[in-house]
Amino acid sequence: MKIAAIDLGLAEALSHLGHEVLPLHPPDGVHRLAPLLGGFTPDLIIQQERLGPRAFLADLSHFSCPKVFWSIDTHLNAFWHTTYGRLFDAVLTTQKSWVEHLQRAHPHVRWLPWPGTPRPYVAWEKRTTPALFVGRVGPSRPVRGWFVELCTRIPGFRLETDLPFEAMLDAYAHACIAPNEAILGEINFRLLEAASCGCAVLTPRVPGVEELFVPGEEVLLYEHGGDFLEMLRDLAASPAKARLLGLRAYARVQAEHLPEHRARQLLDCLPGQSHAAQGAEADAAFWCTIAVLREAERLEIPPERLRRHLLPYADQPEAAAALLRLEVEAAPDAARATVERLALTPPQDPVLCGLAALAALRLKQWEAAAKLHAAAHVPAPHKPTQAVTLLAWATYWEAHGRPCRPGFVFAPKRHLPASALEAIILAHELFPEDPEPPRRLAELLAPWRGYEALRLGALSFLGLRAPDDWRLALDIAGTNARAFRLQEAAEELALAADTARRHGALEEFMRALNAADPSGALARLLPCTKEAAAATESA
């Protein structure tokens, strides 16, 4: 089979399987694939998301062969992958937890994890680094900074922030333990890279990991900083245990997770029929992708040029929504005319209707806003807009499957809220003393990994206003633990326990603590008091 492989890390593996592969690495920006192919006529086109500079192919609908898009950082880029993916017959993702989300936009989505790397095993006695973490640390990643601080409690821990790929693998090959942290609860490269080198890996418990490695035998899975630190200390004190864990992980990579294994799995994911958008639908999907990337400041394109490309597809709801967002930001007079037109006959599409109503609020078109709110079954806006109105939109977006858009940096002064989280952030920005937006934010983000720092801010705001709420203090303690802030978690636990004791609810507190953390690692952070011990025994 002749395969055009755009930025595909499995190109060499596919060649080893006997296929004729044309590897292509176009520069950053918008391209046509046809000129890049030269005289090569592909039987299959595969584009892998490239991290950093990205290429976008504008003429995919001109090819009748099967087309596959492999989403690598789905957890950070699903906000544009869902649209761009419609240009392909199949969408693959490295994140099992995101398959269902992508399936809302595409009928053929499969899980294809990132592969490991073939490496010779370095004997344990030759490993000179007790524990190693390779990853960027900085102000934009506060949780990772707290994670690294915990790692430094292990003698000999080493942090590397920028290593070339081969140097990174060499560093892992001479390390014993590889503690792993994930930005948004994803299965990341680091897990497979460290396991490929025979390290004992501690990694977050996220969907899919247990299908790649056997927990407790090949990797250790943690829930929060409390059990993470206990596991890390145990491995550091038990070299034989760490060695065996690393050996088993290494063997699993060699048996099931090398590039040639993934290449075969990729080919097994090919659909039996075409699902790629065609004609005007494909063109609209392409320009909607470019629009959201421009909005997210991931791609530069003049607004007026983008508007010209979107206008021919304004009868399609997604393109109309992209056009409206662009106009609100860059052409307010055009946005007002669009809002007035949409208010006359409110759109049936919930996303377009919601954005039109929010645009009407932003532009202070109160009559149009009332009509669009009624069409969306959202309570009519107040003049001026109040927090309750924006929180009603948070409920609306959540009901329509848009709780948040990970990776999209929402700017309240520029963007229309297009998710529940964004509506809440805007409400808090406009009404900073109202406790309801922080409460809703804390509630919305409770199931999501990676938002601990944001959630802590909301919980702290609420905690200052409800000092006698031991359940809230317990939640703050658990969130601190998930953010690797164990000192703060211990202080909040002690506060929660003391508050519960004063209200005669210490046993109830301990039952809630044990239910929240069956491992007991959080309870072990509590100062050992007679009251706490008695409550623990009775619970």
Sequence and secondary structure as in RCSB ss.txt:
>XXXX:A:sequence
MKIAAIDLGLAEALSHLGHEVLPLHPPDGVHRLAPLLGGFTPDLIIQQERLGPRAFLADLSHFSCPKVFWSIDTH
LNAFWHTTYGRLFDAVLTTQKSWVEHLQRAHPHVRWLPWPGTPRPYVAWEKRTTPALFVGRVGPSRPVRGWFVEL
CTRIPGFRLETDLPFEAMLDAYAHACIAPNEAILGEINFRLLEAASCGCAVLTPRVPGVEELFVPGEEVLLYEHG
GDFLEMLRDLAASPAKARLLGLRAYARVQAEHLPEHRARQLLDCLPGQSHAAQGAEADAAFWCTIAVLREAERLE
IPPERLRRHLLPYADQPEAAAALLRLEVEAAPDAARATVERLALTPPQDPVLCGLAALAALRLKQWEAAAKLHAA
AHVPAPHKPTQAVTLLAWATYWEAHGRPCRPGFVFAPKRHLPASALEAIILAHELFPEDPEPPRRLAELLAPWRG
YEALRLGALSFLGLRAPDDWRLALDIAGTNARAFRLQEAAEELALAADTARRHGALEEFMRALNAADPSGALARL
LPCTKEAAAATESA
>XXXX:A:secstr
 EEEEES TTHHHHHHTT EEEEE   SEEE HHHHHTT   SEEEEE  SSS EEETTGGG  S EEEEESSHH
HHHHHHHHHGGGSSEEEES GGGHHHHHTT S EEE            GGG  EEEEEES  STT HHHHHHHHH
HTTSTTEEEES   HHHHHHHHHTEEEEE   SSS   HHHHHHHHTT EEEEE  TTHHHHS BTTTBEEESSH
HHHHHHHHHHHH HHHHHHHHHHHHHHHHHH SHHHHHHHHHHT  SS     HHHHHHHHHHHHHHHHHTTSS 
  HHHHHHHHGGGTTSHHHHHHHHHHHHHH HHHHHHHHHHHHHS  SSHHHHHHHHHHHHHTT HHHHHHHHHH
HT     SS  HHHHHHHHHHHHHTT S  TT    TTT    SHHHHHHHHHHH TT SHHHHHHHHHHTT TT
 HHHHHHHHHHHHHH TT HHHHHHHHHHHHHTT HHHHHHHHHHHHHHHHHTT HHHHHHHHHHH TT TTGGG
S   HHHHHHHHH 
